[in-house]
Amino acid sequence: MRVVIASAACASGQGMPRNIGDEALTDALAGVLQRAGNDVVASLGGEWSDTPTTDSGIERVPLRGVGELRAAFAGADHVVIGGGTLLAENEAPQYGLIPRGLIRYVLAVSGVAATMRIPYSFVGVGAEKWPARGATLLKRTVNRAHMVAVRDADSAALVHEKTGVSPTLSGDAFYGWVPERGSRPGNQTVVALSGRTTAPQIEQVIDQVLRSGRRNVAIVRMDQEGDDELVSRTLAERLTAQHVSVELTPLVRDWRDVYTTIADAELVVASRLHALIMASRAGVPSVAIGENKKVRTFVADSGIAHIDSGFDPRSARTDYILRQQELLEDACARIS
């Protein structure tokens, strides 16, 4: 069966992924669908000119306008709207069909699929900040889906409240990725902060790094389009002033480079959800920071620590990770 994944992944004109989490989720979800016996292609928005192929060998197709949607869906048996918090309005502009909001993107994808009589499903998506505008159309879109499988129980509750649909759980799409090697823990602390991290939260990170005695820190930017830039450079300057050895890691073309940095860490401190999820997949102890609801949900579900409860780094529970993998495989099998 030919499956097209419509995700939020975007690339710059230089072929750089704009958001590491979105790119990783797309690859991971594609891998699960391939292992289930499907021929899979995945979307890629942005400004790039030549169709790239990821190192995983998954074909990428542009979904930057209605014409490209129709071209990508031609010959498809199923469209999967998957990976990331797609059932939410954007807090910042994105690219291609996405600049007017994730909800409009979802409506365009589902609408074109419906007119072409191609079934579509939601898999591994998060839901939060349900939009006021477009709510009726979104409710209809969700109700017409072949399957609605969401990331976590909070997302399921919101979807049910707003649409009347009772979604199944699929877990986060990244748990479908199979690491090529095990982690090689070093003595480095990896920090990944979102651009919405507040000044007091930065102070918490600095205080805890200094209290722990860790003097070797790598800072990764999960958003490579600038959202994480200011907070990352501010943290680097502040820690350097405290005689901490700091590396602001370079922007990357392959999200696996970021995963390797996280997997080889002694500790991860992050307000970025998928930095924490990557740490959990690699078995690296982590500490979450911030009040983002999806991060708080992940902390409660996975068993990792939150900085507000003290600096007590913990790895995610093994049973939680295994359950996430089972849920995702089951959801993808129902499509196949």
C-alpha positions, 0 to 999 in steps of 0.5 A, spaced: 500 500 500 502 506 498 502 511 504 503 519 504 505 522 510 503 529 511 507 532 517 509 539 519 517 538 517 520 543 513 527 545 510 530 551 508 533 553 501 540 550 504 536 543 505 537 544 513 531 542 517 527 547 520 525 543 526 529 537 529 523 534 532 518 535 526 524 532 522 525 526 526 518 524 527 517 524 520 522 519 519 520 515 525 513 514 523 515 513 516 520 507 518 514 504 522 509 504 516 515 501 512 516 495 517 508 494 516 509 493 509 507 499 506 511 504 500 511 510 504 513 517 502 513 523 506 512 531 506 517 536 506 515 544 506 519 550 505 524 553 500 528 548 498 528 546 490 531 539 489 527 534 492 531 531 498 531 524 500 533 523 508 539 518 510 533 513 511 532 512 504 524 515 505 522 519 499 520 526 500 515 530 496 513 537 496 506 539 500 507 547 499 500 548 495 494 545 493 497 543 486 503 539 490 498 536 494 494 533 489 500 531 485 503 527 491 496 524 493 496 521 486 496 513 486 496 514 494 492 509 498 492 512 504 494 519 507 497 519 514 497 526 518 502 525 523 507 526 527 508 533 532 502 537 535 498 538 529 492 539 532 493 546 534 494 553 532 501 556 530 504 560 535 509 562 530 509 562 522 512 556 518 512 555 511 509 552 505 502 551 506 503 552 514 504 559 514 497 561 515 497 555 521 497 548 522 490 548 522 489 550 515 494 545 513 491 540 516 484 542 513 488 543 506 491 536 506 484 532 509 480 536 504 484 534 498 485 527 500 477 527 501 476 530 494 480 525 491 477 519 495 483 517 499 482 515 506 486 519 511 488 518 518 491 522 524 497 518 527 501 520 533 499 527 533 498 532 539 492 536 540 493 543 544 490 550 544 484 548 540 483 554 535 477 558 535 477 560 528 476 554 523 473 549 529 467 547 526 471 545 519 476 541 524 471 538 528 468 535 521 475 533 519 476 529 525 470 526 524 471 524 517 478 521 518 479 513 518 482 513 524 484 518 530 490 516 534 493 521 538 500 522 542 497 522 549 491 522 554 491 529 554 490 530 547 485 524 547 481 528 552 481 535 548 479 532 541 473 528 544 471 534 548 471 538 541 469 533 536 466 528 540 471 523 537 474 518 542 481 517 539 485 511 540 492 512 543 498 511 539 504 514 543 509 519 540 511 517 533 519 518 535 518 511 539 518 508 532 525 510 530 530 504 531 537 507 533 543 504 529 547 504 535 547 504 543 548 510 547 555 512 549 555 516 555 560 521 556 561 527 561 557 532 558 550 535 560 546 537 554 541 543 554 535 544 549 531 550 551 525 553 547 525 560 545 519 561 550 524 559 556 523 565 561 529 568 564 527 565 571 527 558 568 534 560 565 536 562 572 534 555 574 538 551 569 544 555 571 543 554 578 542 547 577 548 546 573 553 550 577 550 546 584 551 539 580 558 541 579 558 539 571 563 543 567 562 541 560 555 543 557 553 542 550 547 547 547 543 544 542 537 548 538 531 544 536 528 549 532 534 551 527 530 557 524 532 562 530 526 561 535 531 558 540 537 562 538 537 568 543 535 563 549 541 558 547 546 564 546 544 567 552 545 561 556 552 560 553 554 567 555 552 566 562 555 559 563 561 561 560 562 567 565 561 562 570 567 558 567 563 552 565 566 549 558 560 551 553 559 548 546 553 551 542 553 545 537 552 547 530 546 547 526 545 540 522 542 537 516 541 531 519 537 530 525 541 524 527 547 528 529 542 532 534 540 525 537 547 522 537 549 528 541 543 527 546 544 519 546 552 520 548 550 525 554 551 524 561 545 528 562 539 532 558 536 538 561 530 541 556 524 545 555 524 542 548 519 536 548 523 532 543 529 533 546 527 529 552 523 524 548 530 523 544 533 522 551 528 517 554 529 513 547 537 513 549 536 511 556 539 518 558 537 521 565 534 528 564 530 533 567 525 537 564 524 545 565 518 550 564 510 550 564 509 547 557 503 542 558 505 537 553 512 537 557 508 536 563 504 531 561 511 527 558 514 528 565 508 525 569 507 519 564 514 517 563 517 518 570 523 523 568 524 529 573 522 536 573 526 541 575 521 544 580 521 538 584 529 538 585 534 536 581 534 529 581 535 526 574 531 520 572 531 516 565 524 514 563 521 508 565 522 502 561 515 500 561 513 506 558 517 506 552 515 499 550 508 501 551 509 507 546 512 503 541 506 498 542 501 503 541 505 506 535 506 499 531 498 497 533 496 504 530 500 503 523 498 496 523 491 498 523 492 503 517 495 497 513 
